[in-house]
Amino acid sequence: MFLGLLPLDILVGGYAWLAVGMEGWAAAHNGEDAVLPLTELLWSGGVLAAIGLAVCWGRFWGAAVAQFALTAVLMAVLSSAYG
């Protein structure tokens, strides 16, 4: 089940990764302080968590745990890029 959702996870997580990277890149080239794009992180984290809840509702417990772990790790990594 989790492998079936992996392309969607990559798409949503990749969007968050791209938003954080573009914000940092633009700030570096404009000589400004980088600001964490909270809207994009909350949106993508919410989508990934909603997928995890749907998988949990379908009683695929292992896939739900993997989904929530993936979401937590991704949000921690992307948030740590800004201190």
Backbone torsions as a table, in degrees:
resi	resn	phi	psi	omega
1	MET	NA	-45.1	-178.4
2	PHE	-63.5	-39.3	179.9
3	LEU	-66.4	-29.3	176.4
4	GLY	-68.3	-30.5	179.2
5	LEU	-88.9	-8.0	-175.5
6	LEU	-57.5	-42.1	177.4
7	PRO	-60.7	-38.5	177.1
8	LEU	-67.6	-39.8	176.8
9	ASP	-61.6	-41.9	179.6
10	ILE	-65.6	-39.9	179.2
11	LEU	-63.5	-48.8	-178.0
12	VAL	-70.7	-44.4	177.7
13	GLY	-65.6	-36.4	177.4
14	GLY	-65.6	-35.3	175.9
15	TYR	-62.0	-45.2	179.2
16	ALA	-64.5	-42.6	178.9
17	TRP	-60.7	-43.2	179.3
18	LEU	-65.1	-42.2	-179.8
19	ALA	-63.5	-43.3	179.0
20	VAL	-66.4	-42.9	-179.8
21	GLY	-65.6	-41.5	179.8
22	MET	-66.9	-38.2	178.7
23	GLU	-64.3	-44.3	178.3
24	GLY	-65.8	-41.0	179.7
25	TRP	-64.5	-45.6	-179.6
26	ALA	-64.0	-40.7	179.3
27	ALA	-65.9	-38.5	-179.8
28	ALA	-66.1	-38.0	-178.4
29	HIS	-80.9	-19.0	177.7
30	ASN	-97.5	-2.0	-179.7
31	GLY	72.2	25.6	-179.6
32	GLU	-107.6	167.7	173.3
33	ASP	-78.5	137.5	179.3
34	ALA	-73.9	137.6	178.6
35	VAL	-116.5	131.8	-179.9
36	LEU	-64.9	124.4	179.3
37	PRO	-76.7	85.0	-174.7
38	LEU	-63.0	-36.8	-178.5
39	THR	-59.9	-46.6	-179.4
40	GLU	-67.2	-39.7	179.2
41	LEU	-67.2	-42.5	179.1
42	LEU	-66.5	-38.4	178.7
43	TRP	-63.5	-51.1	-177.1
44	SER	-68.7	-38.6	176.1
45	GLY	-63.6	-38.1	177.4
46	GLY	-65.8	-40.0	178.1
47	VAL	-65.4	-44.8	179.6
48	LEU	-65.0	-38.6	177.5
49	ALA	-67.5	-37.5	177.7
50	ALA	-64.9	-38.1	175.6
51	ILE	-62.5	-42.4	178.0
52	GLY	-61.8	-40.5	177.8
53	LEU	-66.2	-39.1	178.1
54	ALA	-64.9	-39.8	178.3
55	VAL	-67.0	-38.9	178.0
56	CYS	-64.9	-39.9	178.4
57	TRP	-62.8	-32.8	177.2
58	GLY	-80.7	4.1	176.7
59	ARG	65.9	31.3	171.2
60	PHE	-99.2	79.5	-169.3
61	TRP	-64.2	-42.3	-179.7
62	GLY	-62.9	-42.4	178.4
63	ALA	-67.4	-35.9	178.9
64	ALA	-66.6	-42.3	177.8
65	VAL	-63.1	-43.3	178.2
66	ALA	-63.1	-38.8	179.5
67	GLN	-64.8	-46.1	179.8
68	PHE	-67.0	-37.4	177.5
69	ALA	-64.9	-43.1	177.4
70	LEU	-60.4	-42.7	179.5
71	THR	-63.9	-45.0	-179.4
72	ALA	-63.6	-43.3	-179.8
73	VAL	-65.9	-44.9	-179.4
74	LEU	-61.9	-45.0	-179.9
75	MET	-67.2	-36.4	177.9
76	ALA	-66.3	-43.0	-179.7
77	VAL	-66.0	-45.5	-178.2
78	LEU	-69.5	-33.8	178.2
79	SER	-73.3	-31.8	-178.0
80	SER	-72.4	-15.8	179.8
81	ALA	-66.3	-19.1	-177.9
82	TYR	-109.5	13.9	177.0
83	GLY	83.4	NA	NA
